[in-house]
Amino acid sequence: MATVTSPHSSISVKSPEPDYNDSKAGTGDVKNHVAVDVVLRVLLFATSLVGVILMVTSKQTKLIPVAPGMAIPMAAEYSQSPAFIYYVAALSVACLYSIITGVLSAIKMLKPKGSSTGLLFHFLMLDALLLGIMASAMGAAGSVAYIGYKGNSHTRWNEVCNMYNSFCGRVAGSLTLSLLPSVALLLLIWLSGFVLSKKIGAQFEGLTFVIKTTPRRDKKILTLCERTPFSLLDPLTIMARVINGTTTPPQAAVDMERVKWSAQEPEQVSKGADGVKNYLAVDAALRAVVFAAGAAAVAVMLTSKQSKMIHISPTMAIPLDANWNQSPAYIYYVAAYSTACLYSIITGVSSVLTLKKRGDISTKMQFHLAILDSMLLSIVSTAVGAALAVAYIGLRGNPHSFWKEICNAYGSFCHHLSASITMAIIATSALLLLASKGADVVKNHFVVDAALRAVVFAAGVATVIVMVTSKQSKMIPISPTMSIPWDANWNQSPAFIYFVAACSVACLYSIITGFFLAFTLKKTGEISMKLQFCLAMLDSLLLSIVSSAVGAELGVAYIGLKGNSHSFWKEICNAYGSFCHHLSAATTMAIISTIALLLLVWLSYYTLLKKIARR
């Protein structure tokens, strides 16, 4: 039935009734999805369990010479490193989680309708959260393992794998296996989103939509209804086309003989406009937070260089620099949050343009933004982890590895690191909010999304800047009468380099998705569910990357702060205080960006759930 009015017209379009006799195929698809879910959770359990076993049984004892004619037994085991302890704890949680969720999925598989949308949504939220934890743990353990394998000449941390080959081999095997649980969790997130999207697409049948139109579009609309009843439109798109403010579903049918003209004015449907604008405003605000915090983190990190006279002998001192680019973890940290800043700019501008021009966003674009948000969240999370790992080593050292702290000497450098990490955590938190954005898709989803992307960008930029500027130089005594200048820099550690790179990617991602969101909204006035699903997948991927970078950075930073006596790694933060403070600040901001990415993932899938509920 369609009714058209002039000068304002309305057409009531009713889609054909669904064929309930053909429900077996849909049930089979549901069971197939649940079966894949169960298989992935079994894979998660098996790989996590093997990883824990390898790490826990990696102890090795060797005789270490301490004098020309004397050697003492020294053991290498996972419990000597906080990063390895966190890694084992994360894998243990993953094992327990996979058992519980696997049993629930198996029970649902026995039911005709399979998993409910509510269960899928809760699984998705927990999977995304555990993915961030697993990625950060893997990054932290990997950063410490890399130092044990290669050492670090800048901080005089010697490699230990040349002595403890069995221990390092088991650790390497455990870390390699830990990639599989992360991949399984990422696939579980994508699978849940795909199933939700299919559920939404199935809700079109049997529904009646109303098109608000004007006389100049009456002929075009009726022609479409007569020829291909919107069959060319994407069946996964909820708001397939916006025609003067409303939509029409695919497979809609109109009885052309029953079209009647009426003098009645169409019912006003502008009730949700304010809600959409509020949502876009929140989204833009969050993206602004991501940008501001990320930019501050990057700026502080880039300006964290410090030079000091280090005594190398009772009568001699040399200038040594502490700089963020001396650690690969800090380089990655700066790069990740630079990317987050760029990303938040792009997505923030997109949200603002959408709010100004259309006041709406398509489901497809919303999906793509969610994917990019979660991917950036993972990148900045791992970058924060990597930076924190290195910063902690600089602050505390590691007596087991004879790694000396440097923050006692490079106080300014370490303060810069602390400020950068703090701002990075803020940016990560905004990204997490963007990823989860638990708000109604029509009223406030776009606002929260834009705001979270802004947080990701701002915190990412701040993190990268703080990390890049964290260099510090000091005079280090090498003999009773001689000291030489020694630098502490973020590019001296692969973990810090990875951290900077992840944060930079996060910034870039936030900008790209923001602008893409704005472009899509400007062109179509909506976001399709397919695009939203793609964004959610990218968001999840970025979440895992950032989380691992954060973990790697934190693992190395802890060694710099505490050292490790078992590996004869000395802490360096007692000497490079300014450098280590920069690392701390950058790590804090990176964590904020990671949280924001996780929230973006949650928000995208929550909106899918709300779409299903409304149908």
C-alpha positions in Angstrom: 0.0 0.0 0.0 1.3 3.4 -0.9 -0.2 6.8 -0.2 1.1 10.0 -1.9 0.2 13.6 -1.0 0.9 16.9 -2.6 2.7 19.1 -2.1 4.1 16.7 0.5 3.6 13.0 -0.1 4.0 9.8 1.8 4.2 6.3 0.5 3.6 3.3 2.7 5.6 0.4 1.5 5.0 -3.1 2.8 7.5 -5.9 2.2 6.4 -9.4 1.4 5.7 -11.8 4.3 8.6 -14.1 5.1 8.4 -17.7 4.0 8.3 -19.5 7.4 8.5 -22.9 5.7 12.1 -22.1 4.6 13.5 -21.8 8.1 15.7 -24.8 8.0 18.4 -23.1 6.0 18.5 -20.2 8.5 18.7 -22.7 11.4 21.6 -24.5 9.6 23.5 -21.2 9.2 23.0 -20.4 12.8 24.3 -23.8 13.9 27.3 -23.5 11.6 28.2 -20.1 13.2 27.9 -21.6 16.6 30.0 -24.6 15.6 32.7 -22.3 14.3 32.5 -20.4 17.6 33.0 -23.6 19.6 35.9 -24.6 17.5 37.6 -21.3 18.0 37.1 -21.4 21.7 38.6 -24.9 21.8 41.6 -23.5 19.9 41.9 -20.7 22.4 41.9 -23.1 25.3 44.4 -25.5 23.8 46.9 -22.9 22.7 46.7 -20.9 25.9 47.1 -24.1 28.0 50.2 -25.1 26.1 51.6 -21.6 26.3 51.2 -21.6 30.1 52.8 -25.1 30.4 55.8 -24.1 28.4 56.4 -20.9 30.3 55.9 -22.5 33.8 58.3 -25.4 33.0 61.0 -23.2 31.5 63.2 -23.1 34.6 66.9 -23.7 33.9 69.9 -23.7 36.3 73.5 -23.1 35.3 76.9 -22.5 37.0 77.8 -18.9 36.4 81.5 -17.9 37.0 81.8 -15.0 39.4 85.6 -15.1 39.8 88.5 -16.7 38.0 88.2 -19.8 40.1 84.7 -19.7 41.4 81.2 -20.3 40.0 77.8 -20.4 41.6 74.5 -22.0 40.5 72.0 -19.5 39.1 68.5 -20.3 37.9 66.5 -18.7 35.2 62.7 -18.9 35.5 59.6 -17.0 34.5 58.8 -15.8 38.0 61.9 -13.6 38.0 60.3 -11.2 35.6 57.0 -9.3 36.2 56.3 -9.3 32.5 56.4 -13.1 32.4 54.2 -13.4 35.5 51.7 -11.1 33.8 51.9 -13.2 30.7 51.2 -16.5 32.5 48.3 -14.9 34.4 46.8 -13.6 31.1 47.0 -17.0 29.5 45.5 -18.7 32.5 42.6 -16.3 32.4 42.2 -17.1 28.7 42.1 -20.8 29.4 39.4 -20.4 32.1 37.4 -18.0 29.9 37.5 -20.3 26.9 36.2 -23.2 29.0 33.2 -21.2 30.3 32.3 -19.6 27.0 32.9 -22.8 25.1 30.4 -24.7 27.2 27.9 -21.9 26.8 28.3 -22.0 23.0 28.0 -25.8 22.9 24.8 -25.6 24.9 23.4 -23.0 22.5 24.3 -25.1 19.6 21.9 -27.8 20.8 19.0 -25.3 20.7 17.1 -24.8 17.4 17.7 -21.0 17.3 21.3 -21.1 18.3 22.9 -18.2 20.3 20.7 -15.3 21.3 21.7 -11.8 20.3 22.2 -10.9 23.9 24.7 -13.7 24.5 26.5 -12.8 21.3 26.9 -9.2 22.4 28.2 -10.2 25.8 30.6 -12.7 24.3 31.8 -9.9 21.9 32.5 -7.5 24.7 34.4 -10.0 26.8 36.3 -11.3 23.8 37.4 -7.7 22.9 38.5 -7.1 26.5 40.4 -10.4 26.7 42.0 -9.6 23.3 43.5 -6.4 24.7 44.8 -8.2 27.8 46.3 -11.0 25.8 48.0 -8.6 23.3 49.5 -6.5 26.1 50.7 -9.6 27.9 52.3 -10.9 24.8 53.9 -7.6 24.1 55.3 -7.3 27.6 56.8 -10.8 27.6 58.1 -10.4 24.0 59.9 -7.2 24.9 61.7 -8.7 27.9 62.5 -11.9 25.9 64.0 -9.7 23.1 66.4 -8.1 25.6 67.3 -11.4 27.0 68.1 -12.6 23.5 69.9 -9.5 22.1 70.7 -7.4 25.1 71.0 -3.6 24.9 74.4 -2.0 24.6 73.0 1.5 25.3 71.9 0.4 28.8 74.6 -2.2 29.2 72.0 -5.0 29.6 73.7 -8.2 28.5 72.0 -11.0 26.7 71.2 -14.1 28.8 70.1 -16.6 26.1 73.7 -17.4 25.3 73.8 -19.0 28.8 70.2 -20.2 29.3 69.4 -21.6 25.9 66.8 -24.1 27.2 65.0 -21.5 29.1 64.9 -19.1 26.2 63.8 -21.8 23.8 60.8 -22.6 26.0 60.0 -18.9 26.3 60.2 -18.5 22.6 57.9 -21.5 22.0 55.4 -20.1 24.5 55.4 -16.7 22.9 55.0 -18.2 19.5 52.0 -20.2 20.6 50.5 -17.1 22.3 49.9 -15.6 18.8 47.2 -18.2 18.2 45.0 -17.3 21.2 45.1 -13.7 20.1 44.1 -14.6 16.5 41.3 -16.9 17.8 39.9 -14.0 19.9 40.1 -11.7 17.0 38.2 -14.2 14.8 35.7 -14.7 17.5 35.0 -10.9 17.6 34.6 -10.8 13.9 32.3 -13.9 13.9 30.0 -12.4 16.5 29.8 -9.2 14.5 29.0 -11.1 11.3 26.3 -13.1 13.0 24.8 -10.0 14.4 24.8 -8.4 11.0 23.1 -11.4 9.5 20.5 -11.2 12.2 19.9 -7.6 11.4 19.6 -8.2 7.7 16.9 -10.9 8.3 14.7 -8.4 10.2 13.7 -6.6 7.0 11.1 -9.2 6.0 7.6 -8.5 7.0 8.1 -4.9 7.9 6.4 -1.8 6.7 8.3 1.4 6.1 7.1 4.9 5.4 8.8 7.2 2.8 8.4 10.9 3.3 8.7 12.5 -0.2 7.8 15.5 -2.2 6.1 15.7 -5.7 9.3 16.0 -7.6 10.4 12.6 -6.3 7.1 10.8 -6.5 7.7 9.6 -10.0 11.2 8.4 -9.2 10.1 6.5 -6.1 7.1 4.9 -7.8 9.3 3.8 -10.7 11.8 2.2 -8.3 9.0 0.4 -6.6 7.5 -0.8 -9.9 10.7 -2.0 -11.4 13.0 -3.5 -8.8 11.4 -2.8 -5.4 14.7 -1.6 -4.1 16.2 -5.1 -4.8 19.5 -3.5 -5.9 20.1 -2.2 -2.5 22.5 -4.0 -0.1 20.4 -6.5 1.9 22.7 -6.0 4.9 22.1 -2.3 5.0 19.4 -1.3 7.5 19.1 2.3 6.2 19.6 1.5 2.6 18.7 4.9 1.2 17.7 8.1 2.7 15.0 9.7 0.7 14.0 13.0 2.2 14.9 11.8 5.7 13.6 8.2 5.7 14.4 4.8 4.3 13.0 2.0 2.4 14.1 -1.7 2.8 15.2 -4.1 0.1 12.6 -6.5 -1.3 9.8 -4.0 -0.7 6.7 -4.5 -2.7 4.1 -1.9 -3.7 0.7 -2.6 -5.2 0.7 0.1 -7.9 -3.1 -0.2 -8.4 -3.8 0.8 -4.8 -1.8 4.0 -4.8 -4.1 6.7 -3.5 -3.7 10.4 -3.3 -4.5 12.1 0.0 -4.7 15.7 1.1 -3.4 14.8 4.6 -0.1 16.2 5.7 2.5 13.5 6.4 3.4 12.9 10.0 6.5 14.7 11.3 9.4 12.4 12.0 12.1 14.7 13.3 12.0 13.4 16.8 15.4 11.7 16.6 17.3 14.6 15.1 18.4 16.0 18.5 19.5 12.6 19.6 21.6 12.2 16.5 23.2 15.6 17.0 23.9 14.8 20.6 25.6 11.6 19.7 27.8 13.2 17.0 28.7 15.9 19.5 29.9 13.3 22.0 31.8 11.5 19.3 33.5 14.6 18.2 34.4 15.5 21.8 35.9 12.1 22.4 38.0 12.3 19.3 39.2 15.7 20.4 40.3 14.1 23.7 42.1 11.5 21.7 43.9 14.1 19.7 44.7 16.4 22.6 46.0 13.7 24.9 47.8 11.9 22.1 49.4 15.1 20.8 50.5 15.9 24.4 51.9 12.5 24.9 53.9 12.7 21.6 55.1 16.2 22.4 56.3 15.3 25.8 58.0 12.2 24.6 59.8 14.0 21.8 61.1 16.7 24.2 62.3 14.2 26.8 66.0 14.3 25.9 68.3 14.9 28.8 72.1 15.0 29.0 74.1 14.5 32.1 77.8 14.2 33.2 78.3 10.5 34.2 81.2 9.6 36.3 83.3 6.9 34.8 86.1 7.2 37.3 86.6 9.2 40.6 88.2 12.0 38.6 86.5 11.8 35.2 83.0 12.3 33.9 81.6 12.3 30.4 78.3 13.7 29.0 75.7 11.0 28.3 72.3 11.6 26.7 69.0 10.0 27.5 66.6 10.1 24.5 63.4 8.5 23.6 64.7 7.2 20.2 67.3 5.0 22.0 64.5 2.5 22.7 62.5 0.7 20.0 59.6 0.5 22.4 59.5 4.3 22.6 59.8 4.7 18.9 56.9 2.4 18.4 55.1 4.3 21.2 55.6 7.6 19.4 54.6 6.2 16.1 51.4 4.6 17.5 50.2 7.8 19.2 51.1 9.9 16.2 48.9 7.7 14.2 46.2 8.0 16.8 46.4 11.7 16.6 46.1 11.7 12.8 43.3 9.2 13.0 41.4 11.3 15.5 41.7 14.3 13.4 40.3 12.6 10.3 37.4 10.9 12.2 36.8 14.0 14.3 36.4 16.2 11.2 34.2 13.6 9.7 31.9 13.6 12.8 31.8 17.4 12.8 30.9 17.6 9.1 28.3 15.0 9.6 26.8 16.8 12.5 26.8 20.1 10.6 25.4 18.9 7.4 23.4 15.7 7.8 23.1 15.0 11.5 23.2 11.2 10.7 25.6 8.5 9.8 25.1 5.3 7.7 25.4 1.9 9.2 28.1 0.9 6.8 30.4 3.8 7.8 29.6 3.2 11.4 30.8 -0.4 11.0 34.0 0.6 9.3 34.8 3.1 12.0 34.2 0.5 14.7 36.7 -1.8 13.0 39.3 0.9 12.6 38.8 2.1 16.2 39.3 -1.4 17.6 42.4 -1.9 15.5 43.9 1.4 16.6 43.0 0.5 20.2 45.0 -2.6 19.9 48.0 -0.7 18.4 48.1 2.0 21.0 47.5 -0.6 23.8 50.6 -2.6 22.8 52.5 0.6 22.3 51.7 1.7 25.9 52.7 -1.7 27.1 56.0 -1.7 25.3 56.8 1.8 26.5 55.9 1.0 30.1 58.0 -2.1 30.0 61.1 -0.2 29.0 60.3 2.7 31.3 59.9 0.5 34.3 63.4 -1.0 33.7 64.8 2.4 33.5 63.1 3.4 36.8 63.8 0.3 38.8 66.4 -1.7 36.9 66.5 -5.5 37.2 69.0 -7.0 39.6 68.6 -10.4 38.1 69.8 -9.1 34.8 72.2 -6.5 36.2 70.2 -3.8 34.5 70.6 -0.6 36.5 67.9 2.0 36.8 68.6 5.3 35.1 65.9 7.6 36.4 67.9 8.4 39.5 70.4 10.2 37.1 68.0 11.3 34.4 65.2 12.7 36.4 64.0 15.2 33.7 64.0 12.5 31.1 62.0 10.1 33.2 59.5 12.9 34.1 58.9 13.5 30.5 58.2 9.8 29.9 55.8 9.7 32.8 53.8 12.7 31.5 53.7 11.2 28.0 52.5 7.8 29.2 49.8 9.5 31.3 48.5 11.4 28.3 48.7 8.2 26.2 46.5 6.4 28.7 44.0 9.2 28.4 44.0 8.8 24.6 43.7 5.0 24.9 40.7 5.4 27.3 39.0 7.6 24.7 39.6 4.9 22.1 38.2 2.3 24.4 35.0 4.5 24.7 34.9 4.8 21.0 35.2 1.0 20.6 32.5 0.3 23.2 30.3 3.3 22.5 27.3 1.8 24.3 24.6 4.1 23.2 21.6 4.0 21.0 22.6 4.0 17.3 20.1 6.8 16.4 20.4 9.0 19.4 24.0 9.2 20.5 26.2 6.6 18.7 27.8 9.1 16.3 28.6 11.6 19.0 30.3 9.0 21.2 32.1 7.5 18.2 33.6 10.8 17.1 34.6 11.7 20.6 36.3 8.4 21.2 38.2 8.8 17.9 39.3 12.3 19.0 40.6 10.8 22.2 42.5 8.2 20.3 44.1 10.7 18.1 45.0 13.3 20.8 46.3 10.7 23.2 48.2 9.0 20.5 49.9 12.2 19.3 50.8 13.1 22.8 52.2 9.7 23.5 54.4 9.7 20.4 55.7 13.2 21.0 56.5 12.5 24.6 58.2 9.2 23.7 60.2 10.7 20.8 61.5 13.6 23.0 62.5 11.4 25.9 66.2 11.4 25.1 68.6 12.0 28.0 72.4 12.0 28.2 74.6 11.5 31.3 78.2 10.9 32.3 78.6 7.3 33.3 81.7 6.2 35.2 83.5 3.3 33.5 86.5 3.2 35.8 87.7 4.9 39.0 89.2 7.8 37.0 87.1 7.9 33.9 83.5 8.6 32.8 82.0 8.7 29.4 78.8 10.3 28.1 75.9 7.8 27.7 72.6 8.4 26.1 69.2 7.0 27.1 66.9 7.1 24.0 63.7 5.4 23.1 65.1 4.0 19.8 67.6 1.9 21.8 64.9 -0.6 22.5 62.9 -2.6 19.9 59.9 -2.6 22.3 59.9 1.2 22.4 60.2 1.4 18.6 57.2 -0.9 18.3 55.3 1.2 20.9 55.9 4.4 19.0 55.0 2.8 15.7 51.7 1.4 17.1 50.7 4.8 18.6 51.5 6.5 15.3 49.3 4.0 13.5 46.5 4.6 16.0 46.7 8.4 15.3 46.7 7.8 11.5 43.8 5.4 11.8 41.7 7.8 13.8 42.2 10.5 11.3 41.4 8.3 8.3 38.3 6.8 9.8 37.1 10.1 10.9 37.4 11.7 7.5 36.0 8.6 5.9 33.0 8.8 8.2 32.5 12.4 7.3 32.7 11.7 3.6 30.3 8.8 3.7 27.8 10.8 5.8 28.1 13.8 3.4 27.5 11.6 0.4 24.9 9.1 1.6 23.7 10.5 4.9 24.0 7.1 6.5 26.3 4.3 7.4 25.6 0.7 6.3 25.7 -2.2 8.5 28.4 -3.8 6.3 30.7 -0.8 6.7 30.0 -0.8 10.5 31.0 -4.4 10.6 34.2 -3.8 8.7 35.1 -0.9 11.0 34.5 -3.2 14.0 36.9 -5.8 12.6 39.6 -3.2 12.0 39.0 -1.7 15.5 39.5 -5.2 17.0 42.7 -5.7 15.0 44.1 -2.4 16.0 43.2 -3.1 19.6 45.3 -6.2 19.6 48.3 -4.4 18.0 48.2 -1.5 20.4 47.7 -3.8 23.4 50.8 -5.8 22.4 52.9 -2.7 21.9 51.8 -1.4 25.3 52.7 -4.7 26.9 56.1 -4.7 25.2 56.9 -1.2 26.3 55.8 -1.9 29.8 57.9 -5.0 29.9 61.1 -3.2 29.0 60.3 -0.2 31.0 59.9 -2.3 34.1 63.4 -3.7 33.6 64.8 -0.2 33.2 63.1 0.7 36.5 63.8 -2.4 38.6 66.5 -4.2 36.6 66.8 -8.0 36.9 69.4 -9.5 39.1 68.9 -13.0 37.7 70.0 -11.8 34.3 72.5 -9.3 35.6 70.5 -6.4 34.1 70.9 -3.2 36.0 68.2 -0.6 36.3 68.8 2.6 34.5 66.1 4.9 35.8 68.3 5.8 38.8 70.6 7.5 36.3 68.1 8.6 33.6 65.3 10.0 35.7 64.0 12.4 33.1 64.0 9.8 30.4 62.1 7.4 32.5 59.5 10.0 33.5 58.9 10.7 29.8 58.3 7.0 29.3 55.8 6.9 32.2 53.9 9.8 30.8 53.8 8.3 27.3 52.7 5.0 28.6 49.8 6.5 30.6 48.5 8.3 27.5 48.9 5.1 25.4 46.8 3.2 27.9 44.1 5.8 27.5 44.1 5.4 23.7 43.9 1.6 24.2 40.8 1.9 26.4 39.2 4.2 23.9 39.8 1.6 21.1 38.2 -1.1 23.2 35.2 1.1 23.8 34.9 1.7 20.1 34.6 -2.0 19.5 32.0 -2.4 22.1 30.0 0.5 20.9 29.9 -0.7 17.3 28.5 -4.1 18.2 26.2 -2.6 20.8 24.5 -0.5 18.1 24.0 -3.7 16.1 22.3 -5.2 19.0 20.0 -2.2 19.4 19.2 -2.4 15.7 18.1 -6.0 16.1 16.0 -5.1 19.2 14.2 -2.4 17.4 13.3 -4.7 14.5 
